[in-house]
Amino acid sequence: LVSITGKNTKDWQDKLKEIEKYKLDEVALFLEWYERPEREKIYKAIEKSCIKKIPFCHARHDMEKEEFVYLSRQVWTNHFNIHEECFKNLEKWKGIYKKLYLEMNYDDFVPHAMKVKKIGGFCIDLSHFMASRERDTKDFDYVMERKNLHKLFVCNHLNGYDWKKKKDKHTITSLKDFDYLKTLPKFVFGKIIAIETYNSIKEQLRFKKYLEKMLEKLF
């Protein structure tokens, strides 16, 4: 899926204009950087757009349960990813646990309160997984210990990887930024893959063609 990403109003508005231009009715949505007032503007704009379905949404720690319910009903969103630290506040989202998917970091720290079996499963950020593997972190161990629990591996963030810095890359400058995917084990790939880059929708559509060919060869 190509995605609405960004950090400010112009970012998401520009993405929506492109989505209208290309008449895309199914995209992913990343709300990580947007507080409630801005999210409300995004929701209203989506209602007026050509978008019919948002299968995947990057949720935010301060989202209320009503927002999850709204997105589920309005645009059929059934997959929301959350960060590790959200488990300490999980109670406020009671009733929708199975729609939540864990995105691991690569900071070599796994919170004690984090229990992936309590929610829908993993949203493996593929570049985070790569960085964790290269840095040999506890985050990597946590995922690998569960590699045979295939039902947990449901969705993904897909962005670039910086080999020198051993970290994720969200503004893609070359298609080669995606070539690390060829080195990853197949079990980490889920049925829903959202492109998480700040690049334009036009560029994301180009990435999508390249990625589809790559994944077809891998699988």
C-alpha positions in Angstrom: 0.0 0.0 0.0 1.1 3.5 -0.7 0.6 5.8 2.3 -0.4 9.1 3.7 2.7 10.1 5.7 4.2 13.3 7.1 4.8 15.6 10.0 2.8 18.7 9.2 -0.5 19.8 7.5 1.1 20.4 4.1 2.5 16.9 4.1 -0.8 15.1 4.4 -2.7 17.6 2.2 -0.2 17.1 -0.6 -0.5 13.4 -0.3 -4.3 13.6 -0.5 -4.2 15.8 -3.6 -2.0 13.2 -5.3 -4.3 10.4 -4.2 -7.2 12.3 -5.8 -5.1 12.8 -9.0 -4.3 9.1 -9.3 -7.8 8.1 -8.1 -6.5 5.7 -5.5 -9.3 4.2 -3.3 -7.1 2.1 -1.0 -4.1 3.5 0.9 -2.4 3.2 4.4 -2.5 6.1 6.9 0.3 7.1 9.3 -0.8 9.3 12.2 2.3 9.0 14.3 3.2 12.8 14.2 -0.3 14.2 14.3 -2.1 15.3 17.5 -5.9 15.1 17.9 -6.8 18.5 16.3 -4.8 17.7 13.2 -6.2 14.1 13.1 -9.7 15.5 13.1 -8.8 17.6 10.0 -7.3 14.5 8.3 -10.5 12.4 9.1 -12.8 15.0 7.6 -10.6 15.4 4.5 -10.5 11.6 4.0 -14.4 11.5 4.2 -14.5 13.9 1.2 -11.8 12.1 -0.8 -11.9 9.2 -3.2 -10.5 6.8 -0.5 -12.8 3.9 0.2 -10.6 1.7 2.4 -7.6 2.1 4.7 -6.6 -1.4 5.6 -3.7 -0.3 7.8 -3.2 2.7 10.1 -0.2 3.7 12.3 -1.9 4.7 15.5 -0.7 7.1 18.1 -0.3 6.8 21.8 -2.9 9.5 22.6 -5.6 8.2 20.3 -9.0 7.6 22.0 -10.9 4.3 21.5 -13.6 6.3 19.6 -11.0 7.1 16.9 -10.2 3.4 16.3 -13.9 2.7 16.1 -14.5 5.6 13.7 -11.7 4.4 11.4 -12.9 0.8 11.5 -16.4 1.9 10.5 -15.6 4.7 8.1 -12.8 3.2 6.0 -12.6 -0.5 7.1 -9.4 -0.2 9.1 -8.8 -3.4 11.0 -5.0 -3.2 11.5 -3.5 -0.5 13.7 0.1 -0.6 14.8 1.3 0.6 18.2 4.7 1.1 19.8 6.2 -0.8 22.7 5.5 1.8 25.3 1.8 1.7 24.5 1.3 -1.5 26.5 1.4 0.4 29.8 -1.7 2.3 28.7 -3.4 -0.6 26.8 -6.4 -0.6 29.2 -8.0 2.4 27.5 -8.2 0.5 24.2 -9.9 -2.5 25.8 -12.2 -4.3 23.3 -10.0 -3.7 20.2 -6.8 -5.5 21.3 -7.0 -7.9 18.3 -6.8 -5.0 15.9 -3.5 -3.8 17.4 -0.1 -4.8 16.1 3.2 -4.3 17.7 6.0 -2.3 16.0 9.4 -3.2 17.6 12.2 -0.7 17.9 15.9 -1.5 17.7 17.1 0.2 21.0 18.1 -3.1 22.7 15.3 -2.7 25.3 12.1 -4.8 25.6 9.6 -3.4 28.2 8.5 -6.0 30.8 4.8 -5.0 30.2 5.0 -5.8 26.5 3.1 -9.0 25.6 2.5 -9.4 21.9 0.2 -12.4 22.4 -2.2 -10.0 24.2 -2.9 -8.2 20.9 -3.3 -9.1 17.2 0.4 -9.8 16.6 3.4 -8.0 15.0 3.7 -5.2 12.6 7.2 -5.9 11.7 9.0 -2.7 10.6 11.3 -4.4 8.1 14.1 -1.8 8.4 13.9 -1.9 12.2 14.2 -5.7 12.0 17.2 -5.4 9.8 18.8 -2.8 12.2 18.0 -5.1 15.2 19.7 -8.0 13.5 22.8 -6.1 12.5 23.1 -4.6 16.0 22.2 -7.9 17.7 19.6 -6.4 20.0 17.1 -7.8 22.5 14.4 -6.6 20.1 15.7 -9.0 17.5 15.8 -11.8 20.0 12.1 -11.1 21.0 11.0 -11.5 17.4 13.1 -14.5 16.6 11.9 -16.4 19.7 8.4 -16.3 18.2 9.3 -16.9 14.5 7.3 -20.2 14.4 4.1 -18.5 15.6 3.2 -17.6 12.0 -0.3 -16.2 13.0 1.5 -13.3 14.8 3.2 -12.0 11.6 0.4 -10.0 10.0 1.5 -6.6 8.7 4.6 -4.5 7.9 6.1 -1.1 7.5 8.4 -1.0 4.5 11.0 1.8 4.3 14.6 2.1 3.3 17.7 1.0 5.2 21.0 2.8 5.7 23.8 0.2 5.7 26.4 2.5 7.1 24.4 3.9 10.0 22.5 0.6 10.5 19.2 2.4 10.8 15.9 3.0 9.0 15.6 5.5 6.1 12.3 7.3 5.5 13.3 9.5 2.6 14.3 7.2 -0.3 17.0 8.5 -2.6 17.6 5.3 -4.6 15.7 2.1 -5.2 18.8 0.3 -3.8 17.6 1.6 -0.4 15.1 -1.3 -0.5 17.6 -4.1 -1.5 18.1 -5.1 2.1 14.7 -6.9 1.9 16.4 -9.6 -0.1 18.4 -10.6 3.0 15.4 -11.0 5.4 13.7 -14.2 6.4 10.3 -14.9 4.8 8.5 -15.3 8.1 8.7 -11.5 8.9 6.5 -10.6 5.9 2.8 -10.2 6.6 -0.2 -10.0 4.3 -0.4 -6.2 4.6 2.6 -4.1 3.7 2.5 -0.3 4.0 5.2 1.9 2.4 6.4 4.2 5.2 8.4 6.9 3.4 8.0 10.7 3.2 8.3 10.6 -0.6 5.4 11.7 -2.7 2.6 9.4 -3.8 4.0 9.5 -7.4 7.4 8.2 -6.1 5.7 5.7 -3.8 3.8 4.2 -6.8 7.2 3.8 -8.5 8.6 2.1 -5.4 5.5 -0.1 -5.3 6.3 -1.5 -8.8 9.9 -2.2 -7.9 8.9 -3.8 -4.6 6.2 -6.0 -6.1 8.7 -7.4 -8.6 11.3 -8.0 -5.9 8.8 -9.7 -3.6 7.4 -11.9 -6.4 11.0 -13.2 -6.9 11.5 -13.8 -3.2 8.2 -15.7 -2.8 
